Amino acid sequence: MTTERLVVRVKPGSSKGPLVVDEGESGFVVYVREKAIDGKANDGVVSALAEHLKVPRSRITVVRGHTARIKQIAIER
């Protein structure tokens, strides 16, 4: 199994969400409806990416930036 790393910019509390926008070289922008309270936005990011990339949620983890809007995500494929 290989691990791929992505950089994502998160927009919590967005009415657009859940939406994943691929910005090419600069990574992804993930819009989620959940607010950044008690890790709910992180859960929303994992769910949105899992659906967008068509991988199980269990294979996606937030590696860095748990409390930041810019996060590093690991995806096992």
C-alpha positions in Angstrom: 0.0 0.0 0.0 1.3 3.5 -0.8 0.6 6.7 1.1 -0.1 9.9 -0.8 0.1 13.3 0.9 -2.1 16.2 0.0 -2.3 19.8 1.2 -5.8 21.1 1.6 -7.2 24.5 2.6 -10.4 24.2 4.6 -13.3 26.6 4.6 -15.4 25.6 7.7 -19.0 26.7 8.2 -19.5 27.2 4.5 -22.9 27.0 2.9 -21.3 25.6 -0.3 -20.2 22.4 1.6 -19.5 19.7 1.3 -17.5 20.6 -1.8 -13.9 19.8 -2.9 -12.2 22.0 -5.5 -9.0 20.9 -7.1 -6.7 23.9 -7.6 -3.9 21.9 -9.3 -0.4 22.5 -8.0 -1.6 24.4 -4.9 -3.7 21.5 -3.7 -7.4 21.3 -2.8 -9.9 23.7 -1.2 -12.5 21.8 0.9 -15.7 23.6 1.9 -17.5 22.0 4.8 -20.7 22.9 6.6 -19.4 21.9 10.0 -17.9 24.6 12.3 -14.3 24.3 13.5 -15.5 23.2 17.0 -14.3 19.9 18.7 -12.8 18.6 15.5 -16.1 18.5 13.6 -14.6 20.4 10.6 -11.8 17.8 10.4 -14.4 15.0 10.2 -16.2 16.9 7.5 -13.0 17.3 5.5 -12.3 13.5 5.8 -15.8 12.7 4.6 -15.7 15.2 1.7 -12.3 13.9 0.5 -13.3 10.3 0.8 -16.3 10.9 -1.4 -14.4 13.0 -3.9 -11.5 10.6 -4.2 -13.6 7.5 -3.9 -11.7 5.9 -1.0 -12.9 4.7 2.3 -12.9 7.2 5.2 -10.7 4.9 7.2 -7.8 5.4 4.7 -7.8 9.2 5.1 -6.1 10.9 8.1 -5.2 14.4 9.1 -1.4 14.4 9.6 -0.7 18.1 10.4 -2.8 21.1 11.0 -5.5 19.7 13.2 -6.4 23.2 14.4 -5.4 25.1 11.3 -7.2 25.9 8.0 -4.3 24.5 6.0 -3.9 20.8 6.6 -1.7 17.9 5.4 -3.7 14.8 4.7 -2.4 11.2 4.2 -4.3 8.9 1.9 -3.5 5.1 1.9 -4.1 3.6 -1.5 
